[in-house]
Amino acid sequence: MGIPDDMEDQCLSKKRPIAEDADQEKKAKKKKSTKGDPEMEMDRAVLAGDIPSLFNMQIEELLKETRMKRKRAEKLAETVEMLKDLLLNMSSGKEHKIHMQKWLKDIQLPVVQEPRTTKGCFQFHAPTRVFLGGSTPLNTCVQPSKAADLFMEMPKVCFQSKDCFNHRYTRKRALYLAAVALKLSKAKVMEDAKFTYHLGNPYRPILVLSVPVAGKGKPLTIHLHAVLEEGVFKPSRFHITKNNVRPHWFCGEERDDPDAGNEDANSLPSTPVYNTSILQDVCYDANAEFLSQQLQDAPSVRDAIALLKIWLHQRELDVGYGCFSGFLMSMLVGHLLSTGVVIRSMNSYQIFRNTLLHLSKSCWLEQPVTLCPEVGEGNRPTLVQFLQEFDVVFVDVTGYLNLCLGMTKSVYNRVCHEASLAIGCLMGDAAQHFDHLFMVPCCFQFKFDYTFTISLTPESLNKMVENFQLSDRSLDHSGDLVTTVLPSILEVLEKGLGDRVILIQPQPQPSPVWPLTEDPPTQVSDCSLTFGLLTHKSNSLRLLDRGPPANAPEAADFRQFWGEKSELRRFKDGGISEAVVWAFSSGLNQKRSVCSKIVTHVLTRHAGISSEEIHTVGRQLENILYVPRRIVRETSDISSSSNSNSKDKKKEGSSGAGYGTGEEHIYHIRQVLEDLGKALRKLPDLALRINAVTGVDAAFRFSEVFPALPAVEKLTSENLLKEKNRPLPLYTPAMTVICSLEGSGHWPEDIDRIRDLKTLYLVDLGDKLSDLGLKVNVQETHVDVLKDGYVFRLKLGVSREVGVLRMVRSPEGMLKMEDTPESLAVEAEITMLPEMTTTLQGVQQNHPSFCATVRLAKRWLSAQLLLGHIPDLVVERSVVHLFQNPLPFTAPVSPLVGFLRFLKLVSGNDYKVESFLDKVTAPPLPVIMNRLKAVAAQTLTVLQSQPDTQWKVIFRPPLNMYDVVIHLSTQWLSRGHQGVEVKDVCVAKYPEPWRAPANAVKEETLPVTDFDPAHILLQNLKSVYGDFALFFHDTYGGDVMSVLLKPGVTDPKAVELGHLFGQKPTVVDSKPALTFDLDAMVEAVKVIGGDMVVKVDVQTKIQS
Amino acid sequence: MAESEHMVIKGLTVVPVKFDEARTTVHYVYLKQHDVRQKGGDDVKPKDRTVFVGNVPPWATEESFKHAFGCCGRVENVYFHAKPCKGKPAEDNSKRRELFPKMDHRVAYLVFKNQQSVNKALHLSYTKSLTLSTKKSPIVHGCARYKQMYLESRQTDVAELKKQVTERIMEHDLKEQEIEEVLKNAEPDDEGWTVVTRVGKNKGAPRTEAEDRRVKQKEGRKRKRKEMTNFYTFQTREQKKQKIEELREKFEMDRSKVEIMKAQRKFKPF
């Protein structure tokens, strides 16, 4: 073995995890003694390729951290001994009828007693055996805080042979627990005791004890289970096809002899869940024996199981009823050991990997796994019988018990899906494996693209049981209707959604915990089920589901399933088929709603749930990207008339709000640019040909929050500026486009001359474009051109310019190429941004939700007043990172989950903004990054706690931490319509179409372009007071500007000629000095802002 | 104006100014006689007639200063600067300015017609403030100013622009030609040295970094061809040793990484 010896020392000197076998330690010592020269050892290890990799070292640390520490284990052992003593010496009680429970004092029976009475008597006797079981003695327990499982064996004498019927056994078991609880509470050994269900199974309550430990440390949690002494029941009594709960008893009908119906027992509905729940007690020993045998002398297997449990827990797979529990995982590893898929000599990583690989390729739904070689023989049920009664089957060593009790197909599919993702993780970037597999929690909200909640009432549940014909199942679940209907709901959802989804998953509910003196939580009046959908990125957007041909026999089925939604349609291939159409507009926001429409339809039709009871979570968030409908209507005339496609024209004209989330709009703008590019490349007689035309505006890379609306004269006319009190023209951005010129050797080596030549070229270009009938405005550095209502700002890309700017002559006369700020700025515009555009275009093609996600992220950042301080490209790269490196998740398909993961990314401690910077952009200030982290974390909590209502809250920044808050007049906001609080029909500013006054000179060429007074004011204030304070503003129609003074600004300074600005005279220690003049700054804001500033609130305590 | 009313700290006269009559909040400016240490003095801002003003309000204009300080005597010129300096403000000849110029002036120089005015200015009252924006010459701010600036910026005279630029280019070309001419006809100087330039009969190798690198690379390649590896036993031995050393280093690095992560509590999954 090649673990270097210093490593070995470390292991030995530090606390070893408990129960690490003694011989293991011996072995280690032996190894050490044989070790010679450490150098030699190391060399040998190296040559054998045997040094522990970083990953293995990380695993070791992780296990050390998550396992119980030795001191704690000693304390646990003491406590267990004490409890054992107490339990084994308990005195027997008197005999009581089962339903007579007065003797329990105020302790309530931890099972639902419905119907209340069942026959039989119960008498308490001390347990025959008390022992520590489960993961603690196996050393596969991973959470130090998690409970240790203590088992007590209920003696034979407590039971009669007929106790298997009609909940008699489960009630007696509960009585036993209650009695123990009563006696323990008298003994006053524990701090607190509660009941809970073991793995959420209401048939199997357990007692949760919290026992204080001597000295310091948190109290120990001990789960007290009750199991059966051997030989009380024959396992065959609980054959899954047998009935052990008589319907007439369950329905409360009185019969003289409840067991008289034995002859017709075969015709009674089977009770597999009830039977299996009891079998878990009956077969406990056999399975525990198997497991301890398999894990004997195999520390690496134990480690692997611990790792697998951490992996399960991070994915919330080991929670609630029907989960993939740690015990199940241990049994699976045991199974793999016995079949040779993993072997003991493998290290923990190899076992971990092989187990996951096996899981990812397994198909238990068709081929159940069994630990019992004689399955189906003797009285044992056959695999086919198992499959009939259960979704997922894993037969235990006895051959009677299905270990996957209550597991739905969806949970199993999720486990397989996660396993294959994990295998993908292991094949990817090695540096990230460890975090992705073990450290990142994959919460429900972050995992699934869409989540929706169904509120359930007892009435609706009963109706569902009726609709799905599940009364037999409800008998088996002793009236737990939610569990009863869940598989059926999943089934119809699966059928309805088909290949649109990859996974459908109900959110696991952790087992309830309740005090001893309360009744167990029953079917609460208003419970709810939350489902998550992991959708397929392209299938989920399909607008039409084509069914079978009209005359095919399956057509009737199809019609039955979809109801009135199904209609006959003729398809392009000539076939006439049944089909379901979900939307008529191809808008992406429409397409994204298809899945939720299907869910609503299917649940209403088949489960009788009304649409008001189904809440789709978080779809309202996209509304922030909408613009007021009125503006869209005004502008849609232009965009549709300019559109050559008559079909599109009709569509946009009819819908009115065709803008939607604006994604299609971006495609439209790109199309217009393409047309313009064609025209530009074809221009004749230019000094140099235009080789390429690339848009570098955010709109062209799908990340402009509000893509430009086509200009309408009455909303954007220049004349609006000339009249004093007219509202401002609607904001029309100028979208920068780089025209790359063909190469030429004739450019001069002087930067000013290059620029002069460019200006000449632009003048010429402007002339040529106006000859084409386009409106242009020529400036020294660019030409603005209006095409189809959009303003494009054409700039020339001359690579020579960068070269010349980089030229630096050293003192020795050597000509060097060096990056200068100026050269970098030009390079960014003509090289980096076009590259970024191409990259993001590719991302958008692969992930249609990228556009909405990045825009949501930017909108949120801006609303939180941070966008001006964090470069756009950093945000874009961060979002790209989410899509390209989604592990441990899959790439987000809905904008909401993309946005949530963005928030999670930036709020996390591991977010390194440096990795998203380039050589041009300056990194954001630390104060900004801290603020970002804080608001992102807060936003996440808001979204997770109340995702439905009040979603706008996350777009309202808290203002109390700023020193000065400037309120702007909404009249002078040219982007006011993009504001967060804007109502749908807000632009009442333009009651009448604007008419030019008679004397107006017809001189205007372009709409008012790129004119945003609030932004100019912000720039002005930054340039004046930027040394003293940071200024914050929501670019998109924010009516508030806030100011944060830099630390130390208000400290008095000595009088110096260089530091006069912004200061007022003061006296410090009776000497004249200067101090920051806040009043003058506020005054300057008021003066410079003029009528744009309504009010300035000074909130700082540092009043000057 | 009483003598006692004015305030001087460290040689700077403090004078409050305010935007207009309606406002009460004042902004303090600091006055001092202009003084140039460098030789030659300052032609534009004569020492005896010029007052330096510090902490100029961002909203002030040169025009408004001329009016406000007119109370001390006629002001000939006002210059706004970002930093104290001599001479005129740099001519913005490129006109390649941003649409909305930065408000980056911090200091001003007032050039009075008469010398006495300087003294008067340095004795301005501390209690009575000067008003900059008056009815007669108001300073426009707020949205109105931005609108005005926008409209101005959009009215570029293309023909004029073209003419200016063409002229500049011509001028430059002429200059270039002259220099070229001089270089071409370079004659040996008195001691017999000739300057080698990029033009002329004896062009030298270009003195650029790229050229330098190219030469070095060429030499490196030559050297490499002569060298032999894997020839002697000790070379292979060394190689092996080096490989082991590398692996060991990697291991040590990994271990230190793990230690760091441990310190950052990177191993607590729950």
Interface residues (C-beta under 8 A of the other chain):
Chain A: P4 M7 M42 D43 V46 L47 I51 P52 S53 L54 M57 Q58 E61 L62 K64 E65 T66 Q143 S145 I310 H313 Q314 D435 F438 M439 P441 E718 L721 K722 K724 L728 P748 D750 D752 R753 R755 D756 L757 T759 L760 V763 G766 N777 V778 Q779 E780 T781 G813 M814 L815 K816 M817 W972 L1006 V1008 D1010 F1011 P1013 I1016 L1017 Q1019 N1020 S1023 V1024 Y1025 V1055 L1057 G1058 L1060 F1061 G1062 Q1063 K1064 P1065 P1072 D1077 D1079 A1080 V1082 E1083 A1084 V1087 I1088 G1089 G1090 D1091 M1092 V1093
Chain B: M7 I9 K10 L12 V14 F19 R23 T25 V26 H27 Y28 Y30 K32 G54 N55 P57 P58 W59 P84 S94 K95 R96 L99 F100 K102 M103 D104 R106 V107 H141 G142 C143 A144 R145 Y146 K147 Y150 L151 S153 R154 T156 V158 L161 K162 V165 T166 R168 I169 H172 E176 P206 R207 T208 E209 A210 D212 K243 I244 L247 R248 F251 D254 R255 K257 V258 M261 K262 K266 F267 K268 P269 F270
